[in-house]
Amino acid sequence: MNWIKIATVDQVAEDESLAVDVNGHQLAVHHTEGEFFVSDNICTHQYALLSDGFLEDGCIECPLHQAKFDLRTGKAMCAPATEDMKVYEVKTEGNEIFVRF
């Protein structure tokens, strides 16, 4: 599948996340530790926007019940989440951020 531009680097400050809608998919772009990551924006435990969560140690923490997910693998790191989140391949070119499904 082709790369899709979803944001620009200057839209996502370090240690922040940005909600984006790509062809009906709710995604979150995360910027932490100098890297960008893209995941589904909905927590797998209960409906909450991960883009409103807290980034730390390569993980995103859900703002509702503090479930944590690894940004590289999507693995659910602690309860109450038991289902991994989906993560996507991401790249930057210049000031643009791209995702591939």
C-alpha positions in Angstrom: 0.0 0.0 0.0 1.1 3.6 -0.7 2.4 6.1 1.9 -0.2 8.7 2.9 0.8 12.1 4.3 -1.0 12.6 7.6 0.7 15.6 9.3 3.8 17.8 9.4 6.6 17.6 11.9 5.8 21.0 13.3 2.3 20.0 14.2 3.4 17.4 16.8 5.7 18.8 19.6 8.1 16.5 21.4 6.3 14.4 24.0 2.9 15.2 22.5 0.3 13.4 20.3 -1.9 14.5 17.5 -5.3 13.0 16.5 -5.8 12.6 12.8 -8.5 11.0 10.6 -7.2 9.2 7.6 -9.8 7.8 5.3 -12.1 7.1 8.2 -9.4 5.6 10.5 -8.9 7.4 13.8 -5.1 7.6 14.2 -2.7 9.2 16.7 0.7 10.5 15.7 3.0 10.4 18.7 6.3 12.3 19.0 8.7 11.1 21.7 12.4 10.5 22.2 13.0 12.2 18.9 10.9 9.7 16.9 7.4 9.7 15.4 5.0 6.8 15.9 1.5 6.2 14.6 -1.2 4.0 16.3 -4.9 3.6 16.4 -6.3 6.5 18.5 -8.8 4.4 20.4 -7.8 2.5 23.5 -8.5 -1.3 23.2 -9.8 -1.4 26.7 -12.5 1.2 26.6 -13.3 4.1 24.3 -10.8 6.8 25.1 -8.6 8.8 22.8 -4.9 7.8 23.1 -3.9 11.2 21.6 -5.1 12.7 25.0 -2.8 10.3 26.8 0.6 10.6 28.5 3.9 9.7 26.7 6.7 8.2 28.7 9.5 5.6 28.2 8.3 4.7 24.7 4.7 4.1 25.8 1.4 5.9 25.5 -0.8 5.8 28.7 -4.5 5.9 28.2 -6.1 9.0 29.9 -9.1 7.0 31.1 -7.8 4.0 33.1 -4.0 4.3 32.7 -3.5 1.3 30.4 -0.1 1.5 28.7 0.9 0.5 25.2 4.4 0.1 23.7 4.6 2.6 20.7 6.9 0.4 18.7 5.0 -2.9 18.9 1.5 -1.9 20.1 1.8 -4.4 23.0 -0.5 -3.8 26.0 1.9 -3.3 28.9 -0.5 -3.4 31.8 -4.0 -3.9 33.0 -6.8 -3.0 32.4 -5.8 -3.4 28.7 -5.3 -7.0 27.6 -5.6 -6.4 23.8 -2.7 -4.9 21.9 -3.2 -1.7 19.9 -2.5 -1.4 16.2 0.6 0.4 15.2 1.6 1.5 11.7 4.7 2.0 9.7 5.7 5.7 9.7 8.3 7.8 8.0 9.3 11.4 7.7 10.5 13.2 4.6 11.5 16.8 5.2 8.7 18.3 7.2 6.1 15.7 6.3 4.9 12.7 8.2 3.6 9.7 6.3 1.9 6.4 7.3 1.4 3.1 5.5 -1.4 0.8 6.4 
